Amino acid sequence: MSLDTLPVYRGLRVPRVTRWSAERDITPAVCIRAGRLAYADPVMTRACTYQGALWRAWTLAPGKGEPRLAHLHPARQRRAMARLLCQVCGLSTAEEAAAEGGPLFLVGAGEETGFRGPIEEGERTLHPPVHLACGWESVRHCQHLLDGYEAARVARPVPWGLYGILHAWYGGAVVPVDPRAQIAYDDPHLALLLAGQAVMELNDVRPIDLRAEAVRAGLCEVGAR
Ligand SMILES: [Zn+2]
């Protein structure tokens, strides 16, 4: 999808990874087969297996209905993380990353704890990178970033693992035991995770002043909001 065809809602571009109201969760019930989480239908199981885990199934209908701005579509989030695509426009961040010392990552100040300091070395995130221009647009319009954010260039983003619902075999049935589990790719528990998002580890982090970078790039005037 190019910049021109990116869905617009109420005059604003909607990030490519955002989920839309017309997109439906069609995840079937899970079972355990050969020690791994599976769906009853082996074809569906194969189609939903990526990176060593079974993934939730959602239909694809970007741009249809209303954007669910606080939610990411699992397949689009996974693709953006795997290829370091900008979570806003969906295009590669490689060229900008090569010129600027790594892709740009943004984290909202209010996430998880309600307050946070700069992005730290080795920190993990569910948010794919952004271009400088796309990130600058986001911090002025995106509700979860309007309260504050941290920005960093990350020279070595490393795919770390997956986020989702961890299951266990208990009392003769497979049951969810942790709805917000983060499991590393080399952890055998990955076989019992119903995955919803990919997790990136941020290494060689250089926190930046996004406003100063935007001014330098001619995206805004000095002193402008
Ligand atoms: Zn972009």
Residues whose N, C-alpha, C, O or C-beta is under 5 A from the ligand:
A	BS01	ZN	C86 V88 C89 G90 H131 C134
